[in-house]
C-alpha cells in the first residue's frame, strides 16, 4: 500500500539503525520526546526503541487527547446525563476513562444514562435529527486535528435549525502543551521533540519555530510509520551533534510550513481561545484550549447548561499524570498489569488507543527485560 509498505521495510530499518548507531556520540545521552501518542504506539509496536543505541531514549509526551482530559470534565459529562436527561454522544475511548468515585461514562450508561458511542460528528447530528424532542450533546475532544469537523457540525446544526444540538467543547492546543512542559518549575530533561503528524498537517510546522528559537530545542515533524520515526530520530541526533536547533519536516508528504489554511480558518470562525484550561498531568495552562464563540452560543453546552468547574484527583498510585509530562514511563507505575489493565483501567493512559500504558500493555510487556532497559 502506497505510503505505508515502503515505510515498514525491514532492510531499510536496519540501515537506519546502523546510521543512527554510527552518528551518535557514545559519551552523550539523547532524550527525544515523541509528543504524539501515535508515535508512542509505533515505537512500541515495531520495536523501534530496540533498534536504537542504548544512549538514545524516547520520552513519552502528552499527545493523547483522551489522556490529558482532566477527570472533572468527565464528571461534568456524567452530570449532564444524570441531571439534565441529555443524549450524550462521545467517542469510544472516552467511555471507559475513570471519573470520580470509580465511575465512568460506560458505568453511567449501564445505570440507565442515554450515552451513545459515535464515530463522527455527523453521527451526533443524525441522532439530534432523529430525536427532535431530546437534547443531544456532543462531547468534543481532541487536538487541532479534530477541531475542524466539530466546527463543521456546529455550523451545520445552525444552518439546519437543530435547536436540540449542542457541543461540550474540550478541544486543546498542541503548542501550549509543549510550552508548559518546557516552562515547568521542574522541567523534564528533553533534548529534542518529534513533532506530531496529524496535528501538524493542520497547523503546519511554523508554530514550532518559536520553541527552536527560544528554547534551543530541535524539532522534527515525524510521520507515524516506523521508518518515519527512525529517520526523524536520525535527523534530531544530527542536529544535536551539530549544536543546531531548527524545525525540520520529515513528514513532508502530508505537512507544509503553513498547514491547512482552510481548516484553520474554519476553526477560527467557530472557536476562540479559552483563558485557561486544565490538563491531566500538566495542570492549568493559559490559552491552551478552545471555546465556542458567542456567535454560536446557542450550540454551546457550557452556556446552555450549568457546568461547574470540578477539580478531581486521579486514582491513588496511578502514574498517568507523570507519564504524560515525560517524568515517568509506564513500567514505573506499580498499578500497571496488577490492578490496572485494559479491562479495569485506573487511568486514561491505559484506556486510550493512543495512551502510553495501553501501548506498553499491548506491545512492550511482551518483550520484558528489553523494554525495561529503555
N, C-alpha and C positions, 0 to 999 in steps of 0.2 A: 504494500500500500504506500503510495507516494507520501513523502514527508514523515513516514513512520518507520517502515522497514529499514531504510537507509540510515536511520539514526539509532539502530539497535544492532548493528553488525559487530559480531564478536571480534573479528580480526582488527577492525578499526579501534575498538575499545582497548585491545591490548597495545596497539600503537600509541594511543593517547596516554595510557597508563605509563608506558615507557617514557614518553616525552615529559610527563609530569615528574616522574622519578628522576629524570636527568636534569630537570630545571630547578628543583627545589634546592634551597640552601640547607645542608644537613644540620647546621647549627641553629636553625630557626624553626619556630613552630608557627604554622599558618592556621588561623581560625577564621573560617569562611561561614558567614550566616546565610543560609538559604531562607529568605523571607517567606516564600510561598509554601503552603502545605503540599501542593502538587509536587514540588521539588523534593520535599521530605519523603514522600511515598516512592518517587522514582529512585532516590538514593537507597532506600531500604529494599524495594522490590528487586532491583537489578544488582544489588551488592556493590554499588559504586564506592562506598566507603572502604570496602575490602580491596578495591583496586588502587586506592590512594597510598602514598608513602605514609609511614607512621606519624610523620610530623605535619600532615595535612588533615585538619579536623573540620567536619561540618557541624555547625551550631544551628539548632532548630529555632526558628523565629515565630512571630505571631501571625503568620499569613494564613490563618484558618478562620473565616468569619464566624462560623458557629462556635469555635473555641473561645474567641475573645469576647463574645457576648456575655455580659455580666448576669449573674443569677437573678438579680432583681427585675430585669426586663422579661425573663421567662415567667416570673411571678406575676408581673403585670398582665401578660397574655392570658394566664390562667384566670386571673380576676375578671378579665373581660368576658370570658366564657361563663364563669360561675355567677357573676353579679349582674351582667347585662344581657345574658342569653344571646350572645352573638354566635354566628357560624365563623369559626376561626380557621383560616386556610394557611397552611405552612408547608415548608419543605420537609422531607423525610428525616434529615439529620437532626432537626430541632426536636423531633418528637420525644427522643429518649434522653435529652440533656437534663441532668438533675437540676431541679428547682429547690426551693427551700422546703424543709420538712420532709425530705425524701420523696417529694412529689415530682411530677414531670408532666408534660403535655400528654404523653401516652397514658399515664395513670389517670389524668383528668378526663381523658376521652373514655377510658374504661369505666369511670364513675358516672358517665352519662353526659359529659360535655360534648357539644357538637363541634369537634375538631377534625378537620379533613386534610389529608395529605394531598398536595398538588405538585405537579411537575413544572408548572409555569404560571406566570401572572394571568395568562389567558384562561387557565383552568379556574382561577379565582373569579374572574369576570363572568365566566359561564355560570358558575354557582350563584353569583349575585342575580343574573338574569333569570335563573330557574327558581329562585326563591325571593320574589319581589317584596314579600311581607316580612322577611327576616333580615336583620342587619348582618352584613358579611364584612369581616375584617381580614385583610391580607397581612400576615406577619412578614414584613420585608426585611431581609438581611443581606449582607454581602458587601464586598469592596466595590470599587468603581466599575467592575465588570458587569455586575448585576443591577446597577443603578438605572441605566437607560431603559431596560424592559419595565421597571417599576414606573418610571416617568411616562412611558407609553400607556401603561394600564390606567394611570390617573387621568391622562388626557382623554383616553378613550371613554372612560367612565363619565367624564363631564360631557363629552360630545353626545353620548347616548342617553344622558339624563339618569344614570344609575344612582339614584339618591341613597340606596341602601348599601353602597360600597364605600369602604374607606381603607386606609393603609396605616398600619402601625410601623412607622419608619425606623429602621435600625441600620441604615447604610453608613459605613465607616470609610475613612480615607487612609490610604497606604502611607503617603509621605509623612503624615502627622505621627503615625506609629513609629516610623524609623527615627524621627527626630526625638521622640520620647525615650526610645531605647538609648540613643547616644547622649541625651541630656540627663539621664537618670542620676540621682545622687551617688549611687554606687553602680556605675555602668559595668555591664558585662564586657569582658575583653573580646573585641571583634576587630579583625584586621581588614575585612572587606565584605561586600554583600553580593550575593546572587540575586539580582532584581527579579521581581515577579513577572510571569509571562503574560497571562491574560489581562491582568490589570494594565500592564504597560502597552498592550495593544490598543487600549482605550486612551490612556493619559499620555502615552509616548514616553520617551526617555528623558525629555527636557526637565521634568520636575525633580529628577535625582541629581542634577548637576550641582545643586546647592550643597549636597552632602559631600560630594567630591571636593568642592571648593572650600567649604567652611570647616569640615571635619577631617579632611585629608583621607577619606575612605574610598578606595576604588570600588566601582560598581560595574558589574557586567549583567545586562539583561539576558537571562538564560531561558531557553526552551525547556520543555518538560521531559524530553526523551533522555535516556542515559548518556548518549554521546553529546547532547546539548550540555548537560551538567558537567561532564568531564572536560569538554572544550572550554567552558566558562571558567572552570577551576584553573585550567592551564593559563587562561588569559589573566586571571586575578593574580596567580603566582608570578607571572612575568611582570605585571605592574608593580607588585610589592617588591620584587627583587630590584627593579629599576628605580624605586622611590617615587613612582608615579601615582597619581590618584585622579583618574578620569572615569567618565561614564562611557562604556563600550557596549555595543549591541550585538551579542551573538545570535539573537533570535530575530535577525533582520527579515526573515521570510514572513513575519507577522507584525513586527513593531517598527515604527518610524520615530523620528525625533519629536514630531508634533502630535502623533497619535491620531485617533479617530475624531476629527473636529465635529462631525455631525452628531456623534454620540455625546460629546462634551457639551455642545450647545443645547441638546435636548435635556440633559440632566440639569443644566443651569437654568433652564426655563421653569422647571418644576421644583427644584430643590435649592436650598441655600445652606451655608454652614451653621452648625449649632455653636453656641458659645463654648460649651464643654460637653463631654460625654465620657462615661465610664467604660474602660476596657478591662476585661478579666486579665489579671497579671500585671497590667500597666497602670491601673488607677485612672483618675480623671485626667483627660487630655484636652487642652483647648483646641478649638477649631478642628476636631478630629472626626466629625460625623456630620450628617446632613439632616435637615428637617424640611418639611413641606412648606413651600412659600404661601403667604397669605392669600394669593390669588386662587389657590386651590384648597383653601381652608375647609370647604365642605367635604373634602375627601381625606381629611387628616383625623385619624382616630384619636390622636392626643388632644385635639380640640373638641372632638365630638363626645368623648367620654372622660370622666375624671381618672387620670392615670398618675398615681402618686410616685414620687421618687423613692425607690426601695434600695437600700444598701444592704445586701445579704452576703453572708460568708460562704466560702466554699466548704466542702466536706473536710472535716479534720483529717490531716495526714495526706490529703491529695496535693500532689506537686504540680498540677496543671498550670497554675499561675507562674511558677518559677520556670517551667518548661517553655512557656510562651514567650518569656523575655530572654531566653537563652541561658539562664542561670543554672539550669539542671537539665538532665536528659531523662527519658522515660525509665531507664533502668535504675535511676537514682530514687525512684518512688517505691516505697515499701508496700504500697497497696497494689501495684501492678501485678497482675497474674494471681493475686490471692483473693482479696475481696473485690478488686476492680477488674472486671472482664467485660467483653462486649455485651454479654447477656446481663450484666449487673454493673454498669458503669458508675464510677464515683465522680468522674469529672468529664468535661466536654472533650478533652483531648483523646479519650477512649471512644467517644461516640462518633465524631465526625469522620467522614470519608477522607478528610484532609488532616486529621489530627495526628500528632506525632506518636501518641501512645497506641492509637489504632494501627499505625504503620509498623511500630515495633512489635505489636502483638501478631500482626498478620505475617510479617516477614522476618524481622530481626531476631525474635526469640528462637527461631528455628536454627539460627547459626550460633547460638550460645556464646561461647567464650570469645569468638572473633568479634562479636558486636560489643561485648563488654570492654574490649581493648579500645574501641572507638569512643 
